[in-house]
Amino acid sequence: MSQERTEGVVMRGVDFSETSRIVTFLCPARGRLTCIAKGVRRRKSALAPVLDTLNRVELGYYWKENRAVQTLSDATLLDGFSGIKSNLEKAVHAAFPLEVAYKTARDNEPSHELYAALVRGLEGFARFEGDVKAYTCWHVLRLLTAAGFAPAIDMCAKCGAPVGQRPGFVYDGGTTCGACRGDVRLSPRDYDVLRALLENSQSCPEATDVSAVFAVLHRYASRQLDTQFRSLRVIEEMVG
């Protein structure tokens, strides 16, 4: 057994006993790291607010090979992303990219690019003043790209031809040309928005009325990762 330190983002927490909690982090070198936080559920625990979901923390833990759940020794808050948590719409939408990161990461495997995309996206979201749904699309695309799941955008995902004037979209790969049948047709405007969101890797471009793009993107992510996102149901119920 060795003691290690890293930084990480709290992705999920599940109560384990009357006093303990199982917490899952995304870390640069360890990927998805699951630890038991002993005593964190006690009334006066100083760790409880530090391990709130979405927080970026510095943590220490005892590492034992072949153990699924490691033991947390300590944690210090680095960034609570108050600019997200203080805004209901942002807080609800942030759950989607966080869940994408959780689904694409692997246990105890390096995830440097994915971690950087998650943290940079959250930092930007805390300051962002534009369309929340557009930013969420942009952030999810950054995470999918970092994990190797970026959709085809310029060339047809089915035949490889240029997309052309009648774009469509297939959830198995990305945009399609007019000659190939996709799962849904995209308006020229929605195609341009999707392309701008995908190609602008440094910051979210200005965009509004992205509901159609958001719907396409969440179905694409669900198909690619073979999962249903619980966060999307919450978004629909709380903010539409």
C-alpha positions in Angstrom: 0.0 0.0 0.0 1.3 3.5 -0.9 0.0 7.0 -0.3 -0.6 9.1 -3.3 -1.8 12.7 -4.0 -3.5 14.2 -7.0 -6.1 16.7 -7.9 -9.5 15.7 -9.2 -13.1 16.7 -9.8 -15.9 15.1 -7.7 -18.2 13.3 -10.1 -20.4 11.2 -7.9 -21.0 10.3 -4.3 -23.0 7.5 -2.7 -23.8 7.0 1.0 -22.1 3.8 2.2 -22.8 3.7 5.9 -24.0 5.9 8.7 -20.7 7.7 8.7 -19.0 7.0 5.3 -19.5 7.8 1.7 -18.2 6.4 -1.6 -16.9 9.2 -3.8 -15.8 9.0 -7.4 -13.3 11.5 -8.8 -12.0 12.2 -12.3 -8.2 12.5 -11.9 -5.5 13.2 -14.6 -3.3 10.2 -14.0 -5.8 7.8 -12.4 -8.8 8.5 -14.5 -12.0 7.4 -12.7 -10.9 7.0 -9.1 -13.2 5.7 -6.4 -12.5 6.2 -2.7 -14.3 5.6 0.6 -14.4 8.8 2.7 -14.7 7.5 6.2 -16.5 9.7 8.7 -17.6 12.3 6.1 -21.3 11.9 7.0 -20.7 12.8 10.6 -22.5 16.1 11.5 -19.3 18.1 12.1 -17.2 16.6 9.3 -15.1 19.3 7.6 -14.7 17.0 4.6 -18.4 17.0 3.7 -18.6 20.4 1.8 -15.2 19.7 0.2 -16.5 16.5 -1.4 -19.6 18.2 -2.9 -20.3 17.1 -6.5 -18.6 19.2 -9.1 -15.8 20.5 -6.8 -12.2 20.4 -7.9 -10.1 19.2 -5.0 -6.6 18.1 -4.1 -6.8 14.7 -2.4 -4.7 12.2 -0.7 -5.5 8.5 -0.7 -4.0 5.1 0.2 -3.5 3.1 -3.0 -3.7 -0.7 -3.0 -3.3 -2.6 -6.3 -6.4 -4.6 -7.4 -8.7 -2.8 -4.9 -11.8 -1.3 -6.5 -12.3 1.3 -3.8 -9.3 3.1 -2.3 -9.2 4.9 1.1 -9.3 8.7 1.1 -7.0 10.3 3.6 -7.7 14.0 3.1 -9.0 16.5 0.6 -8.7 20.3 0.1 -11.0 22.4 -2.0 -9.4 24.1 -5.0 -12.5 25.4 -6.8 -16.1 25.1 -5.9 -17.3 26.7 -9.2 -19.6 29.0 -7.3 -20.5 30.7 -10.6 -22.2 27.5 -11.7 -23.8 26.4 -8.4 -25.3 29.8 -7.7 -27.2 29.7 -11.0 -29.9 27.1 -11.2 -29.9 26.8 -15.0 -26.1 26.4 -15.1 -26.1 23.9 -12.2 -28.7 21.7 -13.8 -27.0 21.8 -17.2 -23.5 21.1 -15.8 -24.7 17.7 -14.8 -24.7 16.6 -18.4 -21.0 17.2 -19.2 -20.1 15.8 -15.8 -22.0 12.6 -16.6 -20.3 12.4 -20.0 -16.9 12.6 -18.3 -18.0 9.9 -15.9 -19.2 7.6 -18.7 -16.1 8.1 -20.9 -13.4 7.8 -18.2 -12.0 4.4 -17.3 -11.1 3.2 -13.8 -7.4 3.8 -12.9 -6.4 4.7 -16.5 -4.7 8.0 -17.4 -7.2 10.7 -18.5 -5.1 13.8 -18.9 -6.9 15.2 -21.9 -10.4 14.4 -20.6 -9.6 15.9 -17.2 -8.2 19.1 -18.8 -11.3 19.4 -21.0 -13.6 19.0 -18.0 -11.9 21.5 -15.8 -11.4 24.1 -18.5 -15.1 23.8 -19.5 -16.2 24.2 -15.9 -14.0 27.2 -15.3 -15.4 28.8 -18.5 -19.0 28.0 -17.6 -18.6 29.7 -14.2 -17.8 33.0 -16.0 -20.1 32.4 -19.1 -22.9 34.9 -19.7 -24.4 33.6 -23.0 -26.8 30.8 -23.9 -26.4 28.0 -21.3 -27.6 25.2 -23.5 -25.2 26.3 -26.3 -22.3 26.2 -23.8 -23.4 22.8 -22.6 -23.3 21.5 -26.2 -19.8 23.0 -26.7 -18.5 21.5 -23.4 -19.9 18.0 -24.2 -18.3 18.2 -27.7 -14.9 19.0 -26.0 -15.3 16.0 -23.8 -16.4 13.6 -26.6 -13.5 14.8 -28.7 -11.0 14.3 -25.8 -12.3 10.8 -25.4 -12.2 9.9 -29.1 -15.9 10.2 -29.9 -16.0 13.4 -31.9 -18.8 13.2 -34.6 -18.0 13.5 -38.3 -18.8 17.1 -39.4 -17.4 17.9 -42.9 -17.5 14.5 -44.6 -20.5 12.1 -44.6 -20.3 9.6 -41.8 -21.7 6.9 -44.1 -20.1 7.4 -47.6 -17.3 9.8 -46.9 -18.5 12.4 -49.5 -18.7 16.1 -48.6 -21.8 16.9 -46.6 -23.1 19.5 -49.1 -26.3 21.4 -49.0 -28.7 18.9 -47.5 -27.1 17.8 -44.2 -28.4 15.0 -42.0 -27.1 13.3 -38.9 -26.7 9.7 -38.0 -26.2 8.8 -34.3 -23.7 6.1 -35.2 -21.2 8.6 -36.6 -22.2 12.2 -37.3 -23.3 14.3 -40.2 -24.5 12.8 -43.5 -24.7 14.0 -47.1 -28.0 14.5 -49.0 -27.6 11.1 -50.7 -27.3 9.1 -47.5 -30.2 8.5 -45.1 -29.5 9.7 -41.6 -31.5 9.5 -38.4 -32.6 13.1 -38.7 -32.2 16.0 -41.1 -30.4 19.2 -40.0 -31.4 22.6 -41.2 -28.5 24.6 -42.7 -28.5 26.8 -39.7 -28.4 23.9 -37.2 -25.5 22.3 -39.2 -23.6 25.6 -39.1 -24.2 25.9 -35.3 -23.0 22.3 -34.7 -20.0 22.8 -36.9 -19.0 26.0 -35.1 -19.4 24.4 -31.7 -17.3 21.5 -32.7 -14.5 23.4 -34.5 -14.1 26.2 -31.9 -12.0 24.4 -29.4 -10.8 27.4 -27.3 -14.1 29.0 -26.4 -17.8 28.6 -27.0 -19.0 30.6 -30.0 -22.0 32.8 -29.8 -25.2 30.8 -30.4 -28.8 30.9 -29.5 -31.8 28.7 -30.0 -29.8 25.5 -30.0 -32.5 23.1 -28.9 -32.4 21.0 -32.1 -28.6 20.7 -31.8 -28.8 19.8 -28.2 -31.3 17.1 -28.9 -29.1 15.6 -31.7 -26.0 15.8 -29.5 -27.5 14.0 -26.5 -28.9 11.2 -28.7 -25.5 10.9 -30.4 -23.7 10.7 -27.0 -26.2 8.2 -25.8 -25.6 6.0 -28.9 -21.8 6.3 -28.8 -21.5 5.5 -25.1 -24.4 3.0 -25.1 -26.1 4.7 -22.1 -29.0 6.8 -21.1 -28.1 10.0 -19.3 -30.1 10.6 -16.1 -28.9 14.3 -16.2 -31.0 14.9 -19.3 -34.2 13.9 -17.6 -33.4 16.4 -14.8 -32.7 19.1 -17.4 -36.0 18.5 -19.1 -38.0 18.5 -15.9 -36.4 21.6 -14.3 -35.5 24.0 -17.1 -36.8 22.4 -20.3 
